[in-house]
Amino acid sequence: MKSILVIDDNPDIRENTAEILDLAGYKTFTAENGKKGVDIAVREKPDVIICDIMMPELDGYGVLHLLRKNEATAHIPFIFLTAKTERSDFRKGMEMGADDYITKPFEDIELLSAVEVRLKRAAVIDNKYSSSASGISQFFKDVKDSGLLTQLADQYEILTLHKKQNLYQEGKRPRFLYYLIKGKIKGFKVHEDGKEYITDLFSEGNFIGYSALIEDKNYDDNAAVLEEADVMQIPREDFMQMMYSDISVAAKFIKIVTQDVKEKEERLMSLAYSSLRKRVAKALVDIHEKFNNGKEVKPIEISREDIAHYVGTATESLIRTLSDFKSEKLIEIKEGKINISNLEKLKNLLY
């Protein structure tokens, strides 16, 4: 059960607010002044704090200042209660780090909506998202569900792309954030000698092209379709507006992107120093996990050439290694599709 602390020197407003929250299923704490409010916040660590501005002894600004200085309470969503005569002063509170404000008198639904939005936002910020395309997708879904990204909807154009069609090209300026509704897409680079190296693989539910948008630069790789795909195009302008309307959400997203870059650097190191067997095993595990996100387990259906490009080896060398894995009963190959028989052994291959 989520808990909420209400700080207000007016007993009628304090108890009425607590009663509304109690009826909505929240656990509530109350304090009649700022000093007691700070003590309760430090002791109970509520999920949300609702605080009046004008109070004796310690006003709402002082409460916010003390709680933001304390590491244990700095992250707690903070909502100011303001009288209409104080509304011009609410900017000061927002600049100090308050998350929202409600003007008195307020309707029950207004109070509950403000609390719900703050709780959902806090859940997004606190959640530990994996540094992968699926982790990015889950992040966007949670932001959308929180009400902070309401523009992401079916109103955007959906493209149907066929196998080998390009989604974007290296050196081009990004115009969209892409959301993959159906199909498979690869990100890749082409070296000076003409060899292709796959930088990433995307499947249903993944967002594509976010790095170039966030870093405000041209694409540094290409994206092409592996399997017929339906792609939603979210205009750059909408994406930037959605991301930077809340700095905490933007910071969280950038942190995930930074982890994603680190993951790719580690994969490059693995390509350089691991044995071919370990590189192929890791690639099979990566591809399996990218294309199986909790649903029915599907075989690996991408071409041997594309797997070789992902590993960074010749197609012939890949085929020989796959043959070895098959004889060792690590994988099965039926009608050209690869089924992993022993995922754990592939993950922990010694040589």
N, C-alpha and C positions, 0 to 999 in steps of 0.2 A: 504494500500500500504506500502510495506517495504521500509525503508529509509537507505541510505548508505552515509557515510562521506568519502570523498577522501582527503587525506592530502599529498601534494607534492609541492615542491618549483619550479619544472619544469612546466611552464604553458602548454606546449604542451601535456605532459604526463597526467597532472591533468585534462585538459579539454577533452582529448581523452578518458580517463578512464570514466569520468562522462557521456560522450555522449553514450558510449557503454551500461552503466548501465541504462541510461534514455530510450534508445531504447528497453531495455529488460523489461521495465515497473517498474523500481525502482524510487523512489524519491531520488534525490542526493543533498548533500551539499558538498561544496569544501572549502579548506583552503590552503593558499599558504605557511604557516609555522606552526611549531609545537604548538606555543603558541595560535594562532588563532584556530587551530584544537582542542586543549583541551577545549577552551571556547565554541566552537560549540557543541562538544560532550556532555559537561555538560548541555548545554541549550536544545539541541534537542534530546538527547539520541537516536541516530540512532540504527538500528538493527545490522549493521555491520560497522566496521571502516577499511579502507584500507589506509595504511600509509607508506610513503617512510622512509628509514632509515637515509640517509645522508642529513640533512637539516641544514641551519643556525639557530641561536638563540636557538632552542630546537630540538634535533634530535629525530628520531623515538623511540629510547630506552627511552628517557626522557618522551615522550608522553605516551608510554605504562606504564611506572612507575607511572606517575601521575594518569592515568585513573584507574589502578588496585588498587590504594590506596583509590580512591573515591568509596564509597558504591553504589552510583547511577550509576556508569559506569563500575564497576568492572566485571560485567557479560557479557559485550558486546563483541561479537566475534571480534578478532583483527587479521588482515592479513597484513604482511609486504610486501612491494615492495622492491626488492633488485636488484642492478646491478650485473652482472656476477662477477665483481671484488670484490663484497662484500659477495658473496655467502658463503665463509668460515666463515663469521661472523654471519650468520643467527642463528646458534646454541645458541648464547647468547640471542637473542630475544625469542627463543622458551623456554629457561630456565627461562626467566622472565615472561612467561605466554602468549606469542603470540600463536594463534591457527593455523596459517598456514603462508606460504610465497609464493610469486610469483616472478619469476626471469624476469627482464626486458631484452630485449623486450619480450612481451607475446602475445599470440593469444587471440582473443575475447572469444573463447570457453573456454580457460583455466581460464580466469578471471571469467566468468559466472559460471563455474562449481565449482570453489573454493567458490564463494559467496553462491551458492545454498546448498552445503554441510554444510557450517557453519550455514546457516539459519535453515536447517533441524535438525542439531545437537542441536542448541539452543532451538528449539521447544521441543525436547525430554527432555532436562534438565529442562526447565521451566514448562513443563506440570505436573499437579498434578494427579498422577496415584493412583487408589484405592488400598488399602492394601488387595487385594484378588487375587485369581488365575487368574481371568479375567483381573485384572489390570496389573498383571505381563505379561500376554499374549499380551496386548495392547502395553506395554512398548517394548517388543521384536519386535513386528510388526513395531512400529515407528522407532526403531533403524535400523531394516533391511531396511525400506523405505528410511531412511536418507543416506544410502550408507555406514554406519559404520559397518554393520553386513552382508556383502554381501555373506558370506559363507553359510548362512542358506538357503538351497535350496533343491530341490527334489532329490539330489544325495545321500542323506542319506537313509539307510535301513529302510523300513517300515515293522513293525511286525503286524500280525493279531492275537489278543489274544482272547480266549474264556472266557465265564463267569467262575469266581472263579480261573482263572489262576493268578499266582503271577507275578507282574512286577519287583519287587525287595523285598528283605527280610532284616529285622532288623539285624544289625551287619555286613552286607556285604559292601565292598568297592564300591563306585559309579564309574561306567565306562562311563555312558551316562547322558546327559540331555534329558528328554523325552518330546515330543510334542504330545498331544493327538489330532489326526485328526478326529476321530469318536469314539463314545461310551462313557461309564462312568467308572470311576475308583475311588476306595476309598483308603485313607490312614488310617492305623489303628495300634493300639498297642494291645498286649494281656497281661493282668495282670497275676500275679502269680497264682491267683485262676482260671485262664482259661477264664475269661470274656474278651470280645473284646470291645475296645473303639475306635470309628472312630474319627480320628484327622482332616481329610479333605475330601472333595469330589471334583472330577475333571470332567469336561465335555469338549466337542469339543472346541479346541482353547486354552486349558490350557497347561502350562509347568509344569512338575513334576520332583521333585528330585533336585531342584536347591540349597536348603539349605545345603545339605551335600557336594555339589561341592564347594560352596562359602566358607564354613567353613572348608573344607578339612578334613572331618571326615567320619566315617562309618554311614550308615543309622541308624536313631534312631526310625524308624517305618517300617511298611510293606506297600506295595501297591498291591492291587488285583483288578481284573476286576469285575465290577457289570453288565456290558452289553457289548457284543462283541465289541472290540475296535481295531482301527488301530492306531498304535503308531510309530512316527518317532523317531529314535535314533540318537542323535547328540553326537559324541564322545567327551569325557571329554577334550581332548587336543584342539580340535577346539573351544569348548565353552570357555575355559580359554583364548585362544589366542584372541578370539573375544571380550571377556569382558574387558580384561586388555590392549587392544590396545589403549583405551581412558579412562583415569582415571576419567574423569567427568561422563562418562556413567557408569563406575563401581561403583562410589560413589552413583549415583542415584539409581542403582539397589539395592545396599546394604541397602539404606534408605528404599526402598519399602519392602525389606525382613524383616527389623527390625519392620516396621509397621505391617507386617503380623504376626510376632511372638507376638506382643502386642495384636493383635486381638484374637489370640488363647488363650492367657493368660486370656483375658476378658471373653472368652467363658467358660473357666474352672471355673472362679469365678461365672459366671451365673449358671453353673451346680451345684455348691456347695450351692448357697444361694437362688436361685429362686424357686418358687413353681413348681410342676410338670407341671401344666397347662401352665405356662409361658415358661418353658423350651421346652415343645412340640411345643408351638406356635412359639417360636424363631427358633426352628429347621426346622419347615415347611417353614417359611419365608426364612431362609438361603438356604435350598435345592431348593426352588422355584427360588430364585434369581441366584443361581449357575448354574442351568440348563436352565435358560431362560435369555439369554443375548441379548435382543433387537429384537429377531426374533419372530416367531409365538409362542404364549404361549403354553407350553406343560404341561400335568399333571405330577404329581410325581409318578414315576413307580418303585422306588426301594422298596425292601421288607420291611415289618414291622420290621423284625429282624434288618436290617441294620439301619432303622430310630431309633429304640430303642438303638442301639449301639452308634449312633450319639448323642442322648439325654443323654445317661448314665442311662437308666432305664430298668426295665424288659419289655419284649415284651407284657405281659398281661396288665401291667399298661399303656403302650402306646395305646394299642387297646381300653381300656376303655376311655382314654382321647380323642382319635379320635372319638369315638362314641358320647361323649358329644359335641364335636365341630360340628359334623354332625347335631345333634338335635338342636344346636344353630344356624344353617345355616351359620357357618363360613367356612365349607368345604362341598364338595360333594364327594361321593365315588361311582364310577361306574366301574364295572368289576375289582375291586381291585385297580384301579387307583384313586389317590387323586387329586381333583381339588379345588383350593382355591377360595371360593366365596367372601370373604371379607378380602382382604389383609391388609388394613389399620387397621381394628379392631384386627386382629391377631398380628400386629406389636405393637399395643398399649394396649394389654390385661392388665387389672389392677390387676388380681389375678389369 
